[in-house]
């Protein structure tokens, strides 16, 4: 045996035992990790993946909630595409999103900017803005039901007192969805405000000082420094807001109960109606599946587009 | 001491093992609890126990629990009540689909046909006609339970637990301020509470700047217009026939005229009780077309109020009017069928309703002979009229709810029709008949 061969053999032999040890330890760690994760995994499978899979199965089935489901092929989807009420609900949902998402984001951003100057009162204001967030949607809707009552609403009284004709918020077809958006903006403001405040506070003062030294105006500092630096926050909030707004349901249910007019219905409201009022779980699941695909697509587009406008700090 | 738990050395492995088991237990507890949530409260798995589910406000919930305690002694079984909070239909449906529904449960008028069709509820006819039932079918007003029959008109799959007739609550102060000299109850007592008197009162209230009456798209709020002039809503086979009835057309024509004149405001599909109730409580509305459920909230108001039946052409009659009701049904897969039947029988019997409804003030008995419940405390002054309206009233027509899709589309259709100013009695009748008769 040559020296070279001996060395190679000894090199091969030396790490053999530790490698087995390492692999055994890794296996042990993996098992331990799985054991630790198993409660969560179990919950995920039982309460998330399982129902999702079942919903997908139902989307291609006829099922009224009782007995066995029968294969439906694509008929549930055909039924949805041919149903003018669903088309109207889809338009309402998009209209709500168009109003609510920019509405809440711009408002929250502006208030977050003002709050930076609030000094000692910051916590007081923040508490006021966050209070609606931690209030249940049903309670919020009940309060707004009073505020939208055309006869006794203080909003309408105020509008009338300054000569503006007060709308019938929840009856006039052109005001129903904007009314929902107002409520959603009011309730969602606090969360976004906190997120924007955190984003603004993370911007280093040196950036703004440098811009100031370069002679930037307040607007230029805002547009060219502040906004790019909080673009990750904007991206996060826009994604979560769009998903949330596509799923709006609770306000409508409290405002309108189970007999909302066509002008007030949204996609999730339709899903609930079809499933639990009309016992058409197949079509309801098909609609839920389509909503999932749309949200997946919209989120995917946002993620793709973020490369162009989101700046991550080093 | 050396063997005690505290003094024992704890090695890393033991700590990890304990931690893992603890974490597993903590994480699994809610999941396991959730899985078992459907059947555990019912407690009907063992023999001698029986459960029922219902929606209930806190006051009703307490009363039902007491009822359960009393009934447990009477039928020698552990009776338990499940209060369902939130979306009752959805939760019940989930329980039924999962085979975890209680032995008996409330069914709303919109769901009964579906549950019968899906064989989720059992026929109670044999039990009622047998000797063991503490209540007989004859004790219920005939119009109250038709919706609990099967699609072919046979069988009886639920029994009305209580009811609420469609009456007119009125604010005496608003009417008086508007110049209405005799209130509707006085006019009814005098035999002059007809549609001219009603229109006159509504005209005067509108002239005073207040609202006369607010109605929604719920059948309870508009179907009386079909029958109040003597029209027929449905024939004996259950088919909706008011499109061909001149008296029904007259009633609907009157209603649409009042919408156009502004005497009656259409409140669309706002949750029942929200718009009309809020205004009535605020002293801004002269009439409120609701059931006895309005009473608890009215007890603290400062204005005078009373009730009157919907007007009639003669001014002295009580015409057929809608009656809101719900039924208690027997789960077709009840684990304790015999005790569940006893529960249902006792629940709707005179004794049971007296126990459940007395002091509550928000419903009327669904069996004859309990007139005193509606006049409890002497409020409202004409409370006895509740019983008279129930005796002549009708529950949700089967045709409105025989198909789940029809049940959900009817309010939406009515909403569209009432909002359209060109709707006539004929076009309204035609559209509704087309939807419900197919």
Boltz contact constraints between the chains, C-beta under 6 A:
constraints:
  - contact:
      token1: [A, 35]
      token2: [B, 20]
      max_distance: 6.0
  - contact:
      token1: [A, 39]
      token2: [B, 24]
      max_distance: 6.0
  - contact:
      token1: [A, 39]
      token2: [B, 27]
      max_distance: 6.0
  - contact:
      token1: [A, 39]
      token2: [B, 28]
      max_distance: 6.0
  - contact:
      token1: [A, 43]
      token2: [B, 31]
      max_distance: 6.0
  - contact:
      token1: [A, 65]
      token2: [B, 93]
      max_distance: 6.0
  - contact:
      token1: [A, 65]
      token2: [B, 97]
      max_distance: 6.0
  - contact:
      token1: [A, 66]
      token2: [B, 118]
      max_distance: 6.0
  - contact:
      token1: [A, 145]
      token2: [B, 274]
      max_distance: 6.0
  - contact:
      token1: [A, 149]
      token2: [B, 278]
      max_distance: 6.0
  - contact:
      token1: [A, 151]
      token2: [B, 279]
      max_distance: 6.0
  - contact:
      token1: [A, 151]
      token2: [B, 284]
      max_distance: 6.0
  - contact:
      token1: [A, 152]
      token2: [B, 282]
      max_distance: 6.0
  - contact:
      token1: [A, 171]
      token2: [B, 268]
      max_distance: 6.0
  - contact:
      token1: [A, 256]
      token2: [B, 269]
      max_distance: 6.0
  - contact:
      token1: [A, 257]
      token2: [B, 271]
      max_distance: 6.0
  - contact:
      token1: [A, 259]
      token2: [B, 269]
      max_distance: 6.0
  - contact:
      token1: [A, 259]
      token2: [B, 411]
      max_distance: 6.0
  - contact:
      token1: [A, 260]
      token2: [B, 269]
      max_distance: 6.0
  - contact:
      token1: [A, 261]
      token2: [B, 269]
      max_distance: 6.0
  - contact:
      token1: [A, 261]
      token2: [B, 415]
      max_distance: 6.0
  - contact:
      token1: [A, 273]
      token2: [B, 408]
      max_distance: 6.0
  - contact:
      token1: [A, 276]
      token2: [B, 89]
      max_distance: 6.0
  - contact:
      token1: [A, 276]
      token2: [B, 90]
      max_distance: 6.0
  - contact:
      token1: [A, 277]
      token2: [B, 408]
      max_distance: 6.0
  - contact:
      token1: [A, 278]
      token2: [B, 404]
      max_distance: 6.0
  - contact:
      token1: [A, 278]
      token2: [B, 405]
      max_distance: 6.0
  - contact:
      token1: [A, 278]
      token2: [B, 408]
      max_distance: 6.0
  - contact:
      token1: [A, 279]
      token2: [B, 114]
      max_distance: 6.0
  - contact:
      token1: [A, 279]
      token2: [B, 404]
      max_distance: 6.0
